[in-house]
C-alpha cells in the first residue's frame, strides 16, 4: 500500500502505541528500552507524571492564544531560563531549526543596528547539524542535506571542528559570528574540548564577533549540566535550545544577552504557535523536574556508570566496537571498520534496544535522563548479545 506521506524518512516497521518511563511498547505489547528518546527529545522519558499532570491541567483551560496577548506562563518560563543561564532575553518557537533561524536573524540585526550591515557572515563547523530549513542546512554545510536545494543560502563559511587556527584564519571583514555545537550529535557525537570553547570566546571578543551555541541536542541536562557549554566555563551571546526543553512537546527557545536580544523590536520576528500556553505549561513542568535538587547529580552519576560499562563492552567486543565517545548521556558507540552502524542499530532494535545512527559510523545512545543503573544493566546486556550475534554471523 502506497503511503500518502512524503517519503522523507527511512522508517522502521515499528509502530508504538504507548510509552512508560524509559520504555516504548508496540501494538503487540512488545517492550523496547528507549535509548533514542525521540532523538534526545523525551528527556524525562515517556508519560512523566509531572508532565502529564501539567498537560492535562492546561488542556482543560487554554491550549492556544495569539502572541498579541500576554501569556503569563511564557513570561515565567523566560524568567526561569534567564535565571538559570547567561541569557537576559528569550524568544519561543516550535523547533530547533526555528531557534537557530532566530539566532541567525539576531546576528544580522545586531550588526545592522550597529551600523555594520556588511558584517553578516557566520563561521560554522564541518560535520555540524543545525536543522532542516534552507538557512539551517547552509549553516550545517553537509552536502547530503544541501543536495537538491541549490542555491545554498549565502553567508556561511566552514572550518574543521575543534581547529582554532582554521577558525581564526576564516575571520574576515564580513564575519559577524561563530556558530558551534558544544557537542556535535548527528555529526558523530563529538564533544568540543573545553579549551576550544574558551578560545572561541576569546576569539569572538578579540574580533568583535558574536558567539552562538547550538544546544538543541546537547542542552537541557543531556550532558549532566543544564547546558553543555557550562562544562567549559564560558558563555555565548546567543543560544538555541529545543528537544529536551519540551520533553516531547514541540517547543524551542532562542536565548540571548540583553544587548543582542534588544535588537529584536516589534515586528522584527514572530511565531504563530511559539510560546503558546500549552507549550509554556510543558516547558515549566520540564524545568520543575530538571531544577529539582539532585536531578542533574543523578544524570552525572548514571552517565558515568553507563560510560564505564560501555568501555568495558568495547574491550570485550573488539570485532564489532572500536570506541566510546560523547559526554553525559549523549554517547556514541563507534563501530569497527567493516561493521556498519546501521547493521548494529538494527540488531539492537531486534533485541529490544532503540538507538540512533550518527556520522562517523557511530550508534548514538540518548537515553532518557531518568534512567537508573537497572536500565544500564539491561542496555549493556542487549549490546553484548547483539555484538556476540554479529561476531558469530558477520
N, C-alpha and C positions, 0 to 999 in steps of 0.2 A: 504494500500500500504506500503510495506516494504521500509524503507529509506536506501539509500546507505551509510549514515553517521554512524560512530561508535556511539553506543548508550551510550555515556558518560554523557549526560545531561538529567535531568528531565525537559524537555521543556514544557512551557505553549503552548496552542494552538494559542496564539497571534503571528502575524507576522506584523511588522511595515514597512511602506512604506516611511515615511518621518518624520522629526523632525524639530521643530522650538522652539528655546529658551528652556523653561522648559517642553515642551510638545512633545509627540510622537503621531503619527496618524497611525491607521491600514488601511487595504485595503478597509474598509467601511467608512473611514474618521472619525472614532470614535476617540475622543481626550482623551489622558491619561496624567495626571500630573506625570512627571517622577521624583520620589524621590528614584530612584535606580541609575540613571546616569551611567548605564553600570557597576555597582559596583564601584562607585567613580571614574570613568574614564572621563565622559563628564563634566568636572569641569566647563566649560564655557557654558554648555547647548549644544543644537543642532544647527548647522549651524551658529555659531557666525560669524558675518560679517567680523571681522578682520582675523579670521582663514580661512574662505572661500576665502578671497582675497589672503592670503599668499599661500594657496594650489594651487589656480588657477594660480597665477603668477609663482610659482616654477614648476608646471606641464608643463607649456609651455617652460621651459628652460632645466631642468635636474632632472630626478627622482632619478637615482642611478648611483654611480660610486664606484669603489673599494676603500678601505682604503689604497691601495697602492699609492694613490694620495692625495694631500692636499684638504681639504674640509673646505673652509673659514667660512661657516655658523656654522660648528661644533666648530671651534676654538672660534667663537664669543659666542656661547651658553655656552661652557665650561667656558669661562672667566666670563660671567654673573652669572652663577651658583656659581662659586667660590667667586665672589664679594659679593653675597647675603648670603653666608653661611660660615661655618668653613673651607670648603674644599679648597685645593690647586691643586687638580688634579681630572680629571673626565674620566670615560670610558663609552661610549654609547653602548647600546644594544637594544633589542626589547621588553623585557618583565620584569616584576618584578622578576620572577624566575631567569632570567639570571643576573639581577643586584645582587641578593642575591648570586648566584653562583660565580660571580666575587669577591664579598666581601669575601666569604669563601676561595677562592683561594688566595686573598691578605693576609688573616690571616696566612695561611700556608707558603706562600712565604716569608712573613716578618720574621717569626721566623726561617725559614730555612736559610735565609740570615744573621740572627743574630747569627748563629752557634748553634741554639737550635731546630733542626728538630723534637725532641721528643715532643715539645710543639705544638700540633695540635688540641687538643680537644676544643670544643665550648660548653659553658653552655647556654642553651636556656630555655624558659619558657613553662610550661604546658598550653595547650589551644592555643598555637601560630599557626599562619599560615604564611609560608614563601614561598609558591609556590608549584609546582607540579612535579619538576624534582626529581630524586632519592635523591640527597643531600638535596633538599629543604623539601621534606616530612620527611626525617630523622631529619632535624633541627626542623620541626614543632612537630614531635613526636606523632601525633594523630593516633590512631590505625585505624580509619576509612579511613585514607589516606594511611597508610602503608600496610594495608591488601592486600595480594596477591603479594606484591613486595619484599618479603624476598630474600636474607638477606638485612636488612636495612644498608644503608651506615654508617660505623662506625665512631665514633668521636664526638658524641653528648651526653650531659648529660642534664637532665631536672629537673627543680625545680619549685616550686609554683610561679606564677606571683605575684610580689609585696612583696615577702618574702626575705628580705635581709639576714637573718640568714641562710636560706637554700642555698642561692646563695654563701655565703662565705664558708659554710661547704663543698660545692661541688668542690671548687677550689683545684687542686692538681698539682703535678709537670709537668703533661702533658697539663694543661689548657693553652690555648692561648688567648681566647676571650670570651666576654659576648655578646650574641645576644638577642635583645629585641625589641618589637614594643612599641613605646611610647603610642599608643592606640591600643589594640587588637581589630580588626574589626570582622573577621569571628569567632573569639573566644568568642564573646558575647558583643562587644562594651564596653571594659574595659579600661579606661584611667589609666595609671600609675601615682600615686601621684608624684608631682614634687620632693618631698623629696627622694622618691625611686630612681628616675633617678640621683639625685645629689649624693646619696650614692653609686650608681653603678659606677659613675665616680670616686669617691674617692677610691672605692674598686679596680677598674681596675688600677688606678695609684699605689696603695699600693702594688699590687701583680705583677705589670709589664704586665698587660693584655691589649688587645685592646678592646675598647668599640664599638660595631657595632649596629647601629639602623636600623631597617627595617621600613622605612616610605613610603612604596609602596602605602598603602591605606590612611594613616593619613596625608601624606605630601601634598605639593602643595596647600596651602591655606585652606585645608579642615577644620582645627581647628581654623582658624582666624589668624594664623601666617603662613609664608611660609612653615615652617616645625614645627611639633608638639613639638619637643624637646625644641624649643625656649622658651616655657612657663616655663620650669624648670631652664633656665639659664645655662644649661650645653651643652657641645658639644661632639660628638662622634669622633672616629678616622676614622670610615668607616660608610657610609650610603647608603642604597638602595632606589632609587626613581623610580617611573613609573606611571602608571594610569593617574592621572591628568596632569602629565608632558607633555603628548602628546595630551590631550584634546579629545581623541578618536582615534588618530593615534598611531599605535604601536611603542612605544619608551620607553626607560628606561635609567637610569644612575646609575653608582656606583661612589660615591664621596668619596674622602679620603684626609687625611692630606698629606703634602709633604713627610714626612718620610715614610709613609706607601705606598703611590702611587708610590714612586720611585722604589720600588722593581719589578714593572711590566716593564720589559725591552722587547726589540724587540723579538717577537716570543713567549713570555710567555702567551699571551692571544690574542683573536681576535674575530671578528664577521663579517660575510659577509654583512649583512644588517645594522648592528648597526652604527648609526651616518651618514647615507646616506643623500644626500642633501635635499630630501623631508622631512625626519623626522626632520632635523635640522631647516628647514624653519618653520615647525609647532611648534617646541619647542620654538623658538624665538618669534613666534606670541603669544603663551600662556604667556610667560614671559612679553611681552609688556603689556598685559592686567592686569596680576596679580601685576606687579610692578607699575602700574599707581596710582597716588595719590588718596587715598580714597577707593581703591578696597577692601583691607583687612579690613578696618574700616567698610565697608558695610557688609562684611561677619560676622564680630563680632556683628554688630547691629541686623541683621536679625536672627542670630542664637540665640541671647538672647530672641527675640520675640518668635521664634518657641519653644524654650525650655520652656518658661513660659506658653505658650498656651498648650503644651503637658502635663505639670504638672497639669494644671487645668483639662484637659481631664481625666487624671489618677484618680484624685479625684472624678470626676463626673461619672466615669465608673469603679468602683472597682470590678464589676463582671467579667470584661474582662482583665483589665490592672492592673499591680502590681507596675510599676515604670518606670522612665525615667533614662537613663544613657548615658554617652558619653561626647563629647567635640566639641564645634563649630557646624559644620554641618555634624558631624559623630555621629548620635544619635541612641539610641535603645529604643524601647518600650518593656518592659518585660511583658509577658503575665502571667495571674494568673495560678496557678496550676490547671490543668484540661482543660485549654484552649490552644490548640496547636498553636504555632506561624504560622505554615503552613496554618491553617484554617483562622487566621486573615489576613495573607498575601493574601490569595485567595479572601477573602471577600473584601478587599481593592481594589484589582485589578478589581473585578466585578463592583465596584463603581467608578472606574476611577483613582485610585492612585497606582502607581507602587512602590514596596518596595523590600527589600531583606531579607532573613532569616539569622539568626546567631545562634551560640550555646547559651545555657542558656535560651532557649525558648523565644528568642528575635527577634523582627522585626526591621531590620535596616532601618533608614531613611538617605539617602545620596543624597539630592537634589543638583542640580547644584549650584555653588557658586554665580550665577547671579540672584537668586530668590529675590523677594521683599515681602512686607507684604501681598499683594493680593494673592500671591501663598501660603503663610502661612494660610491665611483665608480659602482658597479653600481646602488645605490639611486637616486642622482641621475639617472642615465640613464633609469631606469624612470619616475621622477616627471616628468622633462622630456617623455618620449614620451607619457605619459598626459595631461599638460596640453595638449600640442600637439594630440592627438586630440580632446580636449574643446573646444578652441578652434575646430577645423575643423568639428565637428558638435555644436554646442551643443544 
